[in-house]
């Protein structure tokens, strides 16, 4: 029997079933379908056929989608069978990934209506941790993280309001990226708290997660990036850590200390800050009036169908129904006060590093105390979206069956900074971590081609680093240039374009990326005879790069035969 339920604002009319019914459609060789990772899984045959026909930068990448995010042709349940509707289009994030060649394997289980950090609040069953039997998966993006950890998919979409895209990552030893709010569209996502909801991604490593997020973030962001956003972390970042870490399990405390020591060894400077403004905001998320947004999202549906909604989820959402408006205004003012205090504490630091979760509870522990254990899991995650921070969660030091999970937080729009420090935490060699396309896919960045003292490792590189510029690899000009050495301290190259009737050479250089505001400051401080102009690269494209006034170049020492500044330095043709 099918009935029509009350329409949820912003969503299609739900199709109401007479009782909860899982929609597992698994192939014969799918291992342990009763694990409840999947709510709906496409057949292996269909996935294989679509993979064979896929093309694009993510061609054939297997994708799992949390079942509060729309996929055309598959039902969306938000973890509640009675809420089910069939969307006519993909959510924006799913559409972007599929256009790039990713193939949807299926829809994954979650804490109902994305309300929970445990992965146990679902009529489709508890999602057990994929690497530690008897323990929770974390939520609410439980099935998405488990699917990645089990190797059933390469990447997975989650959502994050209070930590749902980071907690499951930590408890499975994988990567979770939570972007700045609004950078990835939430169109086609069942809302939890609209002001704080984010679409996130899970992957086994930073490279895969960064590539996927880059694709998801290619649409127009809901909010513009500031013109002066940093495009990279400094090579020796200042990392803030909390002076005290309440509720952290002793083994994980030891692992966290080892992680911090590892960052020091890699050149980071560690500073301690007061945790209280952050922890107070974390408590405010559910103990105050901010939870009213959850009732706004799905409260009418929960009221009409309380008998089929998870009791814990229903209690959280329905409790928000009668909160007076003045209490919400009061709590929003308190949140702004806490945010001001927290950002002041972070002044001078590039990022904040914290454990992602303080403990790993068993399924039985959650059953015995569903609210208390869930609240403890959000100790170091709840404040993130409230304070408008971006975050990258990565596995860190070994701590038993599951490595300690840590999160690198950065200010809004400094997603590239968080990504870089997360790479530093993992200890991955720089050459294994490509430039993160995703923060730069939507950020306003300018290219700058340099040829001499601003090359990587050269005396003036620091000027670019101090502007938050990102090194983006070597380049070569077209063979239409001459290279000379100016008699300056330090020595600088003079790059000039030759007339059409004269012979030139290709000059080796490097590409840097920086914000428009940073490029403007750099140009304003540029001493004569150096100037910026259009430079033709070997692929025929034109980029902003260094050039030199003709008169100065004419009197400089020609070193074109070396084809680049580094080669001339190595040959002793110019001074340092």
C-alpha positions as CSV (number, residue, x, y, z in Angstrom):
1,X,0.0,0.0,0.0
2,X,1.4,3.4,-0.9
3,X,0.0,6.7,0.3
4,X,1.0,10.3,-0.2
5,X,2.5,12.1,2.8
6,X,3.0,15.7,3.6
7,X,5.3,17.7,1.3
8,X,8.6,18.7,2.9
9,X,9.5,22.3,2.0
10,X,12.0,22.3,-0.8
11,X,11.6,18.6,-1.6
12,X,9.3,16.6,-3.9
13,X,6.2,15.0,-2.4
14,X,7.3,11.9,-0.4
15,X,6.0,8.5,-1.3
16,X,4.8,6.9,1.9
17,X,5.1,3.2,2.4
18,X,3.0,1.2,4.9
19,X,6.2,0.0,6.7
20,X,10.0,0.4,6.5
21,X,11.4,-1.5,3.7
22,X,15.1,-1.7,2.6
23,X,15.8,-1.3,-1.1
24,X,18.9,-3.5,-1.3
25,X,19.5,-4.7,-4.8
26,X,22.8,-6.5,-4.6
27,X,24.5,-8.9,-7.1
28,X,25.3,-12.5,-6.1
29,X,28.9,-11.7,-5.5
30,X,28.4,-8.7,-3.3
31,X,30.0,-9.5,0.0
32,X,27.9,-9.3,3.2
33,X,24.9,-7.4,1.9
34,X,23.4,-7.6,5.4
35,X,26.1,-5.1,6.6
36,X,23.5,-2.4,5.7
37,X,26.1,-0.1,4.0
38,X,23.7,0.3,1.1
39,X,20.1,1.3,0.9
40,X,20.0,0.9,-2.9
41,X,22.9,-0.7,-4.8
42,X,22.9,-0.9,-8.6
43,X,23.7,-4.2,-10.3
44,X,27.3,-5.0,-11.1
45,X,26.3,-5.4,-14.7
46,X,24.8,-1.9,-15.0
47,X,27.8,-0.3,-13.2
48,X,30.3,-2.2,-15.4
49,X,28.5,-1.1,-18.6
50,X,28.4,2.5,-17.5
51,X,32.1,2.4,-16.5
52,X,33.1,1.1,-19.9
53,X,31.4,4.0,-21.6
54,X,32.6,6.7,-19.2
55,X,35.0,9.4,-20.2
56,X,36.4,12.4,-18.5
57,X,39.0,13.1,-15.8
58,X,37.2,10.7,-13.4
59,X,36.3,8.1,-16.0
60,X,35.3,4.8,-14.3
61,X,35.8,6.1,-10.8
62,X,33.2,4.3,-8.6
63,X,31.0,6.6,-6.6
64,X,28.7,6.1,-3.6
65,X,26.2,8.7,-2.7
66,X,24.7,9.3,0.7
67,X,20.9,8.8,0.5
68,X,20.0,12.3,1.4
69,X,21.6,13.5,-1.9
70,X,19.6,13.0,-5.1
71,X,20.6,10.7,-7.9
72,X,18.3,10.7,-10.9
73,X,16.7,7.2,-11.3
74,X,17.3,6.1,-7.8
75,X,15.0,6.8,-4.7
76,X,16.0,9.3,-2.1
77,X,15.0,8.2,1.4
78,X,17.1,10.3,3.8
79,X,17.1,7.1,5.9
80,X,13.3,7.0,6.2
81,X,11.4,4.7,3.9
82,X,8.2,6.6,4.4
83,X,9.9,9.8,3.2
84,X,11.0,8.3,-0.1
85,X,10.7,10.3,-3.3
86,X,12.2,9.8,-6.8
87,X,14.1,12.9,-8.0
88,X,14.0,13.8,-11.6
89,X,17.6,15.1,-11.7
90,X,20.9,14.6,-10.0
91,X,22.0,16.8,-7.1
92,X,24.5,19.4,-8.4
93,X,27.5,17.7,-6.8
94,X,26.4,14.3,-8.3
95,X,25.8,15.8,-11.7
96,X,29.3,17.3,-11.7
97,X,31.0,14.0,-10.8
98,X,29.0,12.0,-13.3
99,X,29.8,14.6,-16.0
100,X,33.5,14.0,-15.2
101,X,33.1,10.2,-15.7
102,X,32.3,9.0,-12.2
103,X,29.9,6.1,-12.0
104,X,27.3,5.9,-9.3
105,X,27.3,2.4,-7.6
106,X,24.4,3.2,-5.3
107,X,22.9,5.1,-2.4
108,X,24.3,4.6,1.1
109,X,22.8,4.3,4.6
110,X,22.9,7.2,7.1
111,X,21.6,8.3,10.4
112,X,18.1,9.2,9.6
113,X,17.6,12.8,8.2
114,X,21.4,13.2,8.8
115,X,20.7,13.6,12.5
116,X,23.5,11.8,14.3
117,X,27.2,11.1,14.4
118,X,27.0,7.4,15.2
119,X,25.6,5.5,12.2
120,X,23.1,3.6,14.2
121,X,19.9,5.6,13.7
122,X,18.5,4.0,10.6
123,X,15.6,1.6,9.9
124,X,17.8,0.1,7.3
125,X,20.1,-1.2,10.1
126,X,23.1,-0.2,12.0
127,X,26.2,0.4,9.9
128,X,29.0,-1.5,11.7
129,X,32.5,-0.1,11.4
130,X,34.1,-1.6,8.3
131,X,37.5,-2.2,10.0
132,X,36.6,-2.8,13.6
133,X,33.8,-5.3,14.4
134,X,31.3,-4.3,17.0
135,X,32.2,-0.6,16.9
136,X,30.2,2.2,15.3
137,X,30.9,3.5,11.8
138,X,30.3,7.1,12.7
139,X,27.7,9.2,11.1
140,X,25.6,10.5,9.8
141,X,27.5,9.6,6.5
142,X,28.0,6.1,7.8
143,X,27.4,4.0,4.7
144,X,29.5,6.3,2.4
145,X,32.6,6.1,4.7
146,X,32.2,2.3,5.1
147,X,31.8,1.8,1.3
148,X,35.2,3.6,0.8
149,X,36.9,1.8,3.7
150,X,35.7,-1.6,2.3
151,X,37.0,-0.8,-1.2
152,X,33.6,-1.1,-2.8
153,X,33.9,2.4,-4.2
154,X,36.8,4.9,-4.9
155,X,35.0,8.0,-3.6
156,X,31.8,8.8,-1.8
157,X,29.6,11.8,-1.2
158,X,28.6,12.6,2.3
159,X,27.2,15.7,4.0
160,X,28.4,17.6,7.0
161,X,26.5,19.8,9.4
162,X,28.1,18.9,12.8
163,X,30.8,16.5,11.7
164,X,29.1,13.9,9.5
165,X,31.7,14.2,6.8
166,X,34.6,13.9,9.3
167,X,33.6,11.6,12.1
168,X,33.1,8.5,9.8
169,X,36.4,9.3,8.1
170,X,38.3,9.3,11.4
171,X,36.7,6.0,12.5
172,X,37.6,4.3,9.3
173,X,41.1,5.6,8.7
174,X,40.2,7.5,5.5
175,X,40.2,11.1,4.3
176,X,37.2,13.4,4.5
177,X,37.1,16.9,3.1
178,X,34.5,19.5,4.3
179,X,34.8,22.7,2.2
180,X,33.9,26.2,3.2
181,X,30.1,26.5,3.4
182,X,28.7,27.4,0.0
183,X,31.6,26.4,-2.1
184,X,29.9,23.1,-3.2
185,X,26.2,23.5,-4.1
186,X,23.7,21.8,-1.8
187,X,21.0,21.8,-4.5
188,X,19.4,18.4,-4.5
189,X,20.3,17.7,-0.9
190,X,17.7,17.0,1.8
191,X,18.5,19.8,4.3
192,X,19.4,19.2,7.9
193,X,20.4,22.8,9.0
194,X,20.5,24.9,5.8
195,X,22.8,27.6,7.2
196,X,25.5,25.0,8.0
197,X,25.0,22.1,5.6
198,X,28.0,21.1,3.4
199,X,28.5,18.4,0.7
200,X,31.6,16.5,1.5
201,X,33.7,13.7,0.0
202,X,35.4,10.6,1.3
203,X,38.4,8.8,-0.3
204,X,41.2,6.6,0.8
205,X,43.8,9.3,0.2
206,X,44.2,13.0,-0.2
207,X,44.9,12.9,-4.0
208,X,41.6,11.1,-4.7
209,X,39.6,13.3,-2.4
210,X,41.1,16.5,-3.8
211,X,40.4,15.5,-7.4
212,X,36.8,14.7,-6.6
213,X,36.2,17.9,-4.6
214,X,37.7,19.9,-7.4
215,X,35.0,18.5,-9.7
216,X,32.2,19.0,-7.2
217,X,33.3,22.7,-6.7
218,X,33.4,23.7,-10.3
219,X,29.9,25.3,-10.3
220,X,29.4,28.9,-9.2
221,X,29.7,29.0,-5.4
222,X,26.8,30.3,-3.3
223,X,29.2,32.9,-1.9
224,X,32.1,34.6,-3.7
225,X,35.7,33.9,-2.7
226,X,37.5,37.0,-1.3
227,X,40.0,38.5,-3.7
228,X,42.9,38.1,-1.2
229,X,42.5,34.5,-0.3
230,X,45.7,32.6,0.1
231,X,46.4,29.9,-2.5
232,X,48.8,27.8,-0.4
233,X,50.0,27.2,3.1
234,X,53.5,28.5,4.0
235,X,56.2,25.9,4.0
236,X,56.6,26.2,7.8
237,X,53.0,26.8,8.9
238,X,52.0,27.9,12.4
239,X,49.7,25.2,13.7
240,X,47.5,25.9,16.7
241,X,46.5,23.0,19.1
242,X,44.2,23.1,22.1
243,X,46.0,23.5,25.4
244,X,43.7,20.8,26.9
245,X,41.8,18.0,25.1
246,X,38.9,16.8,27.2
247,X,37.4,13.3,26.8
248,X,40.3,12.2,24.6
249,X,41.1,8.5,25.1
250,X,44.6,8.0,26.6
251,X,45.9,6.0,23.6
252,X,44.7,8.6,21.2
253,X,46.2,11.4,23.3
254,X,49.6,9.7,23.0
255,X,49.0,9.3,19.2
256,X,48.0,13.0,18.9
257,X,51.2,14.1,20.7
258,X,53.2,12.0,18.3
259,X,51.4,13.6,15.4
260,X,52.2,17.1,16.7
261,X,55.8,16.1,17.2
262,X,55.9,14.9,13.6
263,X,54.7,18.3,12.4
264,X,57.4,20.0,14.4
265,X,60.0,17.7,12.7
266,X,58.6,18.8,9.3
267,X,59.1,22.5,10.1
268,X,55.7,23.5,11.6
269,X,55.6,25.8,14.6
270,X,53.1,24.7,17.2
271,X,51.2,27.1,19.5
272,X,48.7,26.3,22.2
273,X,45.3,28.1,22.4
274,X,42.3,28.0,24.7
275,X,39.8,25.3,23.7
276,X,36.8,26.8,25.6
277,X,35.2,29.0,22.9
278,X,35.3,26.1,20.5
279,X,33.9,23.6,23.0
280,X,31.2,26.0,24.1
281,X,30.0,26.4,20.6
282,X,30.0,22.7,20.1
283,X,27.7,22.3,23.1
284,X,25.5,25.1,21.9
285,X,24.7,23.4,18.6
286,X,22.3,20.9,20.2
287,X,21.7,22.2,23.7
288,X,20.5,25.6,22.5
289,X,18.0,27.0,20.0
290,X,20.2,26.5,16.8
291,X,18.7,23.1,16.5
292,X,15.5,24.9,15.3
293,X,16.8,24.7,11.8
294,X,16.4,20.9,11.9
295,X,12.7,21.3,12.7
296,X,12.4,23.8,9.8
297,X,13.9,21.2,7.5
298,X,11.8,18.1,8.2
299,X,9.8,18.8,11.4
300,X,6.4,18.8,9.7
301,X,7.1,15.4,8.3
302,X,8.3,14.0,11.6
303,X,5.2,15.4,13.4
304,X,3.0,13.6,10.9
305,X,4.9,10.3,11.0
306,X,6.4,10.1,14.4
307,X,5.6,6.4,14.7
308,X,8.0,5.5,11.9
309,X,10.8,7.9,12.7
310,X,13.8,6.8,14.7
311,X,12.9,7.7,18.3
312,X,16.2,9.5,19.0
313,X,16.0,11.4,15.8
314,X,12.3,12.3,16.5
315,X,13.2,13.5,20.0
316,X,15.9,15.9,18.7
317,X,13.8,17.3,15.9
318,X,10.5,17.6,17.7
319,X,12.2,19.3,20.7
320,X,13.1,22.2,18.5
321,X,9.5,22.8,17.5
322,X,8.6,25.0,20.4
323,X,11.8,26.9,21.0
324,X,10.8,30.6,21.2
325,X,12.2,33.0,18.6
326,X,13.9,35.2,21.1
327,X,16.0,32.2,22.3
328,X,17.3,31.6,18.8
329,X,18.3,35.3,18.6
330,X,20.0,35.0,21.9
331,X,21.9,31.9,21.0
332,X,22.9,33.4,17.6
333,X,24.4,36.4,19.5
334,X,26.2,34.0,21.8
335,X,27.6,32.1,18.9
336,X,28.9,35.2,17.3
337,X,30.6,36.1,20.6
338,X,32.2,32.7,20.8
339,X,33.3,32.9,17.1
340,X,35.0,36.3,17.7
341,X,36.9,34.8,20.7
342,X,37.9,31.7,18.8
343,X,39.2,33.6,15.8
344,X,41.1,35.9,18.1
345,X,42.7,32.9,19.7
346,X,43.7,31.7,16.2
347,X,45.3,35.0,15.3
348,X,48.8,34.4,14.0
349,X,48.1,30.7,13.3
350,X,47.6,29.3,9.8
351,X,45.4,26.4,10.9
352,X,44.0,24.6,13.9
353,X,44.8,20.9,14.5
354,X,42.5,18.7,16.7
355,X,41.6,15.1,17.1
356,X,38.5,14.4,14.9
357,X,36.8,12.4,17.6
358,X,37.8,11.8,21.2
359,X,36.8,8.1,21.4
360,X,35.5,5.1,19.4
361,X,32.4,3.7,21.0
362,X,30.9,0.3,20.5
363,X,27.5,-0.2,19.1
364,X,26.4,-1.4,22.5
365,X,27.6,1.7,24.2
366,X,25.6,3.9,21.8
367,X,22.5,1.7,22.3
368,X,22.8,2.3,26.1
369,X,23.3,6.0,25.9
370,X,22.4,7.3,22.4
371,X,22.4,11.0,23.2
372,X,25.4,11.1,25.5
373,X,27.8,9.1,23.3
374,X,26.7,11.0,20.2
375,X,27.4,14.3,21.9
376,X,30.8,13.2,23.0
377,X,31.7,12.3,19.4
378,X,30.9,15.9,18.3
379,X,33.3,17.5,20.8
380,X,35.9,18.5,18.2
381,X,33.6,18.7,15.2
382,X,30.4,20.6,16.1
383,X,32.0,24.1,16.1
384,X,33.5,23.9,12.6
385,X,30.5,24.9,10.5
386,X,29.2,27.2,13.2
387,X,32.4,29.2,13.0
388,X,32.5,29.1,9.2
389,X,35.7,27.1,9.0
390,X,36.8,24.6,6.4
391,X,38.3,21.3,7.3
392,X,40.3,18.3,6.1
393,X,40.2,15.1,8.1
394,X,43.0,12.6,7.7
395,X,44.4,9.5,9.4
396,X,47.5,10.3,11.5
397,X,49.5,8.3,14.0
398,X,48.9,4.6,14.6
399,X,46.6,3.9,17.6
400,X,45.6,0.3,17.4
401,X,43.1,-1.1,14.9
402,X,42.2,2.3,13.6
403,X,44.7,5.2,13.3
404,X,44.1,8.4,15.2
405,X,42.0,10.7,13.0
406,X,42.9,14.4,13.1
407,X,41.3,17.4,11.4
408,X,43.0,20.4,10.0
409,X,40.8,23.5,10.3
410,X,41.3,26.8,8.4
411,X,39.4,30.0,8.1
412,X,36.7,30.3,5.5
413,X,38.0,30.1,1.9
414,X,41.4,29.0,3.1
415,X,40.6,25.5,1.9
416,X,44.0,25.2,0.1
417,X,45.8,26.0,3.3
418,X,43.9,23.3,5.2
419,X,44.7,20.8,2.4
420,X,48.4,21.6,2.4
421,X,48.8,21.2,6.1
422,X,46.8,18.0,6.0
423,X,49.3,16.7,3.5
424,X,52.1,17.7,5.9
425,X,50.3,15.7,8.7
426,X,50.3,12.6,6.5
427,X,54.0,13.0,5.8
428,X,53.4,12.4,2.1
429,X,56.3,13.6,-0.1
430,X,55.4,16.8,-1.9
431,X,55.7,15.2,-5.3
432,X,52.9,12.8,-4.4
433,X,50.4,15.6,-3.6
434,X,49.5,17.5,-6.8
435,X,48.3,21.0,-6.5
436,X,44.8,20.7,-5.1
437,X,42.6,21.6,-8.0
438,X,39.5,21.9,-5.8
439,X,40.2,25.1,-3.8
440,X,41.5,26.7,-7.0
441,X,38.6,25.5,-9.2
442,X,36.4,28.3,-7.8
443,X,38.9,30.6,-6.1
444,X,39.9,33.8,-8.0
445,X,43.6,33.1,-8.8
446,X,46.0,34.6,-11.2
447,X,49.0,33.0,-12.8
448,X,52.5,34.5,-12.6
449,X,55.4,33.1,-14.6
450,X,58.8,33.7,-13.0
451,X,62.3,33.2,-14.5
452,X,65.0,34.0,-11.9
453,X,65.3,35.2,-8.3
454,X,61.6,34.2,-7.6
455,X,62.1,30.6,-8.7
456,X,61.6,27.9,-6.1
457,X,64.6,27.9,-3.7
458,X,66.0,31.2,-5.0
459,X,66.5,34.4,-2.9
460,X,63.2,36.1,-3.6
461,X,60.9,33.1,-3.5
462,X,59.8,34.3,0.0
463,X,58.1,37.3,-1.5
464,X,55.6,35.0,-3.2
465,X,55.2,32.7,-0.2
466,X,54.4,35.6,2.0
467,X,51.6,36.5,-0.4
468,X,50.1,33.0,-0.1
469,X,51.1,32.0,-3.6
470,X,51.2,28.4,-4.7
471,X,54.0,26.9,-6.8
472,X,52.4,25.1,-9.8
473,X,55.3,23.6,-11.7
474,X,57.8,24.3,-14.4
475,X,57.0,25.9,-17.8
476,X,58.9,27.0,-20.9
477,X,58.3,30.0,-23.1
478,X,57.9,29.8,-26.9
479,X,61.3,30.1,-28.7
480,X,60.8,33.9,-29.1
481,X,62.8,35.2,-26.2
482,X,66.3,36.3,-25.0
483,X,67.6,35.9,-21.5
484,X,70.1,38.3,-19.9
485,X,71.5,38.8,-16.4
486,X,71.0,42.2,-14.8
487,X,73.7,43.7,-12.5
488,X,71.5,43.7,-9.4
489,X,71.7,42.3,-5.9
490,X,70.5,39.6,-6.0
491,X,71.0,38.9,-9.7
492,X,67.9,39.0,-11.7
493,X,67.1,37.9,-15.2
494,X,66.0,40.1,-18.1
495,X,63.5,38.3,-20.3
496,X,62.7,40.1,-23.6
497,X,60.7,39.1,-26.6
498,X,62.7,39.3,-29.9
499,X,61.3,40.9,-33.1
500,X,59.9,38.5,-35.7
501,X,63.0,38.8,-37.9
502,X,65.4,37.8,-35.1
503,X,66.1,34.4,-33.6
504,X,65.2,33.6,-30.0
505,X,65.2,30.7,-27.6
506,X,62.8,29.0,-25.2
507,X,63.4,30.1,-21.6
508,X,62.7,27.8,-18.6
509,X,60.5,29.3,-15.9
510,X,58.0,28.4,-13.2
511,X,54.3,29.0,-12.7
512,X,52.9,30.3,-9.5
513,X,49.2,30.9,-8.6
514,X,48.1,33.7,-6.3
515,X,45.0,35.8,-5.6
516,X,44.3,39.0,-7.7
517,X,44.9,41.1,-4.6
518,X,48.2,39.5,-3.9
519,X,49.3,39.9,-7.5
520,X,48.4,43.6,-7.3
521,X,50.5,44.0,-4.1
522,X,53.4,42.2,-5.8
523,X,53.2,44.4,-8.9
524,X,53.0,47.6,-6.8
525,X,56.3,46.6,-5.0
526,X,58.2,45.6,-8.1
527,X,61.3,47.7,-8.6
528,X,62.4,49.0,-12.0
529,X,63.5,47.9,-14.5
530,X,61.4,44.8,-13.7
531,X,57.8,44.7,-15.0
532,X,55.0,42.3,-15.6
533,X,53.6,41.6,-19.1
534,X,52.2,39.0,-21.3
535,X,54.5,36.0,-22.0
536,X,53.9,33.4,-24.6
537,X,54.4,29.8,-23.5
538,X,55.5,26.8,-25.6
539,X,51.9,25.7,-26.0
540,X,50.9,29.0,-27.6
541,X,49.1,30.4,-24.6
542,X,49.8,33.8,-23.1
543,X,50.3,34.3,-19.3
544,X,51.3,37.1,-17.0
545,X,55.0,37.0,-16.4
546,X,58.2,38.9,-15.8
547,X,59.7,41.0,-18.5
548,X,62.2,43.8,-18.6
549,X,62.3,47.3,-20.1
550,X,64.2,47.1,-23.3
551,X,67.0,49.7,-22.5
552,X,67.9,47.8,-19.3
553,X,68.0,44.4,-21.1
554,X,70.2,45.8,-23.9
555,X,73.0,46.6,-21.5
556,X,72.8,43.3,-19.5
557,X,74.9,40.2,-20.1
558,X,73.2,37.8,-22.6
559,X,72.9,34.3,-21.2
560,X,70.3,32.9,-23.7
561,X,72.5,30.0,-24.6
562,X,71.8,28.4,-21.2
563,X,68.0,28.4,-21.8
564,X,67.2,29.3,-18.2
565,X,68.3,30.9,-15.0
566,X,69.1,27.7,-13.1
567,X,71.3,26.4,-15.9
568,X,73.1,29.7,-16.0
569,X,73.7,29.6,-12.2
570,X,75.0,26.0,-12.4
571,X,77.4,27.0,-15.2
572,X,78.7,30.0,-13.2
573,X,77.5,32.4,-15.8
574,X,75.8,34.6,-13.2
575,X,76.2,35.4,-9.5
576,X,73.7,34.2,-6.9
